């Protein structure tokens, strides 16, 4: 007897995790490949060696995760993915059994396109019709002011600002910013300052019944490189030196407090813990479980 396997794609990338009484659902927005040049201080040969020693391919694969957080029945989506008709977060939200009309808040770690451009459909209309968009005030002020473009001839930088403007446009009147000193911008979700990658980049801590989860945004883009060499910057860092300081601070916090962590660019679903070695860090993935 022979069998045929017609499927050419994986099942939907959805993973549920209970943090105390809070249900966190990771939904993937897919992945893309990334050349080495964004790691502008890293020689390509050395980068490939680091990847291959970690059994990873080159060019780099950049995974993107978003998180649905259910606190007492209120749904908050942390980051909205890329959109543009290439991201799959909306498909995976549906596969998770969630109606986008029921998402009350989209809480952003920062406003780079792979985290915020999924706020809109390709026609510029809202992807989350009933949601309020919440973001740290420094972050919003930076990206929604084109006077902050350092080099108008840089097409990527200019496009990032244009995409930020387009993503927020249909939500006028439904945008809320929060101050650095505001510790809980959304009920049940704490803000942790993490600037550097962008001026108002923010991580979020969920705590319930003594359990904690740190969703750290873009502290790490590639674990094989930036955990082994946390000083490695990436060209998308707006404040690169501060970004390195923040990365080490957040990694130290995660290691010292033995926090469960996940991030937007860790391999799906990203849950794990951080162990600190002499001069680097190790991500220890949490074992898959059929239980929430």
C-alpha positions, 0 to 999 in steps of 0.5 A: 500500500502506498500513501500520498502526502498532498500537503506542502505547508505546515499546519497553522503556527499557533501555540497556547501557554497559560501564565497563571490565569492568563492565556498567551497564544503565540501566532507566527507571522512567518519568516524571511531570509536576511543577509549578513550585511545588517550585522555591520560589524560582523565578518560574513565568514565568522557569522556563517561559522557561528550559524553553522556551529549552531546547525543553522543555515545561511543566509539567516532566517528571521522568524516573526512572532506575535502574541495574543494575551487573554486577561479576564476575557480581554484580548490584547495582541502584542505586535501586528506583524508585517502585513503587506500580503506576505505576513500570515499573522491574520491567518494564524489568528483565525486558526487560533479561534480568535476573531480579529473583531474581538481584539480590543488592543494592539500593543506594540513593542516598537514601530518597525514595519515587521511589527506594526505594518500588519495593522492595515490591509494592503488597501490601507484599511484597518486589520483590527476594526475595533482595536485601540493601538497602544505604544510608548510615547517616545516611540510614537513621537519618533516614527510619526515625525519625518523630521527624524529621518537622518538620511533622506536618500536612504530608501529603507529608512524613508520607507520605514517612516512612510509605513509607520504613517500609513499603519497608524492613519486609519486608527486616528482617534483610537491611538493611545500613547503611554509614558515611560513611567507608566508601568501597566499600559494595558491591564495585566501587562507590565511595560519594561523599558528597553530602548536602543533598537528604537527610541521607545522599544518596550518589552512586556511582562505578564505576571499571574499567580506567581508565574511570569513571562517576559515578551522582549520584542527585538532584544534578539534578532538571531539567537545564535549570533547575539546570545553568543556575542551580545555586543553585535549590533544590527543596522536597524538599531536606531541607538546601537550602543544603547541597544547593546546595553539594553540587550545585556540588561534584559538578558541578565534580568531574565537569567537572574530571575529565571524568567520564562521568555519569548521574543518576536524573532526567536524560533516559534514559539520561542518560549524558554529560559536564559542561562548566563555563561562566562561571556555569553548567554544560552537560550534553553527552549521550553519543552513542547507540551500538549497541556496549556 
